[in-house]
Amino acid sequence: MNLKRLSAVSFGHMALDILNASIAMILTVLAVPFHLTNSQIGLGVMAYALMGSLTQPYFGWLADRAGGRWLGAIGLLWTAIFYFAATFAQSYAMLIALMTVASLGSGAFHPQGAMNASAAGKQRASTATSIFFLLGQMGLAFGPMITGVLLENIGMLGPRAMAIASLPFVVWMVVGLRRPLENAHLKDAPAESGGQPPPAEGQRPRGRPRWRILMAFALLIALRSTVQQIFYGLLPKYFSDMGFSPSDFGFMVGVISVAIALGTMTGGILGDRYDQPKILLWALFASAPFSWLMLDIVNGWPFYMLAFAAGFLIGVPHSILVVMAQGFLPKRQGLASGAVLGFTFASGAVGIGLAGWIADMSSLSAVIHTIALLPLLAAVCAFFMRTRLPAPPSMAPAAGSAD
């Protein structure tokens, strides 16, 4: 495992997602002076996520051509600059416009990040990818905690300091990702195998996944992503309505994010060893009751136990789904990573936008309780994915260049 490359892209992921995770916190704090409704908060989070997600297939294609070298550092720097500028916005429209432009950096970062992490892991692609997402999820966990404390004590100076603090990670990525990637095995792979190694003796060759598996795969991603985005985007407002302060609900959401991070890494490790569809099915099925109960039991250690269990189980499928998607397009792993991550964020963004709109017509509590049951439907989708999808071929830094 190439720890130098993996650490650079993973800690860059953490820095980026600290900024990403603060969007809902900022909107929640500004809800009073900007007179924001639930739907406007949901719309703001949706706009940020959609811009960053819908551009990811393009950036993934670009990462395939460029070898995944500079997009990470440029993406983080871009987000930091426009995020910093957004903290000076004097209106909701200007805030959302600048934040939406900032999210282009996130769109550029994630496809090359997943591709570099998978390459750094070599034959342990799921484990390395899970480490990459672990650090990203830790950023999503620390983001609400840090932002909540800073906003409560120094206002918008806090997010500005966070943007400046991300700059050393830009330098780290420039140094750590100097070597472009090239596929180490596809050059010699037989054309008729689609880039996959020939099946071992006694095994049937793998055909292309059937449309039923692909449909189930896409729906599972959309449902699971909607749940996770609701946790990040609307739970701060839900807890704020219950009377919790920014530092309180920042920590409450942060605990869920830490659990998602640990679940993401655990899922990646398990995905290298056990049947992936079964892991998806049982993790999603088990997460629903914990997600429901943590919305009603909000005080003391019972909440934190329930929230940790819910977040952990929701996080388990993430790395597995990305590595599965890379197996669909073994010769275009940047494009595959961008497509699956883009679809993940886009579907979650649409889900949170709809949830905010419906919450204004009914109640935020009713909407979030309904969302908490979506993992059950996602588990049904996992039931149809009986076939273990092929793992992506390993990639390596190009020979003859410095690392």
Buried (B, 14 or more C-beta within 10 A) or exposed (E): EBEBBBBBBBBBBBBBBBBBBBBBBBBBBBBEEBEBEBBBBBBBBBBBBBBBBBBBBBBBBBBBEBBBBBBBBBBBBBBBBBBBBBBEBEEBEEBBBBBBBBBBBBBBBBBBBBBBBBBBBBEBBBBBBBBBBBBBBBBBBBBBBBBBBBBBEEEBEBBBBBBEBBBEBBEBBBEBBBBBBBBBBBEEBEEEBBBBEEEEEEEEEBEEBEEEBBEBBBBBBBBBBBBBBBBBBBBBBBBBBEEBEBBBBBBBBBBBBBBBBBBBBBBBBBBBEEEBBBBBBBBBBBBBBBBBBBBEBBEEEEBBBBBBBBBBBBBBBBBBBBBBBBBBBBBBBBBBBBBBBBBBBBBBBBBBBBBBBBBBEEEBBEBBBBBBEBBBBBBBBBBBBEBBBBBBBBBBBBEEEEE
